[in-house]
Amino acid sequence: MIISCSDSKNPQPGLLPPMERYTGAWYGVINRLKREGRFPDNLDILIISAKYGLIDSSRKIENYDRKMDSSRARELRVSVINKLKDILSETRYESMLINLGSMYIEAISGFERIIPDYTKATVLEGTIGPRKRDMRKWILSIK
């Protein structure tokens, strides 16, 4: 699953994993499912961060304030695509969910060309409410 970072963050100083640092909509859904014991163990989460680019959910990060804009998305695109390509070559994923806003989707523009044939990619679009619902449904469908 690929999601964006969050404007709302836990301000605690020092380094925290993204799942503790970010407090936005997607993280609320994920953390609630984890608390309920309903989050699948075999689901990897990648995050596109305006500061760090494409990161794994286990990487510890500092608190920061950097907004994604078109210029930053273009600047990150090559490194994000290359890192995603490396990840997809190392692990065989049956399905992938991409839940990114318009600025963040620019940072992975062209990802369709690197997704293996055996990976079904679902891209969520629309407003936050339906995307939260659809993301939750998709997560719960993982076996």
N, C-alpha and C positions, 0 to 999 in steps of 0.2 A: 504494500500500500504506500502510495506517495501522497503526502499532504504538505501544506505550507506551514511555515512558522506562524507565530501569533503575535499580533501587536500587543496583546495583554500578556504580561509576564509576571512571574513570581520575582519580586525585587531582592530576594535574599542574596547577599554577597557571596562571592566564590563561584565555583563550578558546580553545575547541576545537570543531570540528564535532561534532555528536551522534554520528556514527559512530566517532569517536575517544574521546569523553567516556564514552559508555555502554558497559558491558562485559557486560551480561546476555545471556540466552539468545538472543534474536532477533538481537542484534548479532553474536554468535558465528557464527550461521548465515550472515548477510549477509556478514560480513568474510571468512569462509572461501570462500564462492562468489566473492567479488571476487578473493581471492588465486589461486584456481584459474582465473580468467578466464572464469567461467561466469555472472557476474551480468549481466543484460541492461542495455544502455545506456539503454533507453527506459523504465525503471521508476523512477517517482518515489516517494520515501519521505516520508511525513508522520509526525510524532511528536506524541503527546499527552504533554505534560510537566506534572507537578504544579506546577511553578514557572511555566513559560512559556505553557501552553496548547497550541494547535496550532501546531507549527513545521515548517518545511521542513528537510530533512536537511543543507542547506548553511549554515544559520544557526549562527554560532559562539556557544557558551554557556560560562558559568563552571561550576565545580564547585559543587554545592549539595546540601542535604539537606532535601528537602521531600517528604513522603509524600502520596499521593493518598488521600483519604477521601471519604465521601459528600458532606460539606459542601463540600469543595473542588471536587468534580466538578460539583455543582449551580452553584457560583459560576462555573465556567469554561464551562458548557454553551452559553450564548447566544453568547459570543465564538467558541467552537470551531465551532458550527454555522454561524455567519455567515461565518467564514473558509473553512470547507469549501465552503459554497455559492458563495463568490467563486471559489475554485479550480476548482470543477466548471463554473462558467460560462465560465472562461477556457480550459480544456483539455478536449478530448473524450476521455474514457477509455472503452475497451471493457469493461474489467474492473477490479475493485477488491477488494483483500483487506483485511479488518479483523481484526486480531489483537490483541485487548485483553482484559485481565482484567476482572472484574466492576466494580471501582471506576472503571476507565477507560472502560468502555462506558457508564457513567452520564453521562460528560462529552459523549458524542455521542448521547445518547438522542433519538430522533426523526429520526435521519439518513436513515431510509428515505424520508421525505417529500421529501427534497431530491436524492436520487439520480436522475439522468435515466433514462428508459426504456431507452436504448441502453447503459447501463452495468450489467454483471452484477456485483452485490456478493456476495462470499462472506465470511461471518463465521465465524471459527474459534472453537470452544468446546472445553472439556475441560481436561485437564491439560497441563502444559508439554511433555512428551515428544511426544505426538501432534500438538500444535500446532506444534512445531518441525519435525517431519517434514512436516506438511501445508503449512506455509509454504514450506519448501524445495522441495517438489513444485510448488507454485503458481508460485514464482519461476522455476523451470526450465521451466515451460510457456509463459512469455512469449516471444514471437517478436520 
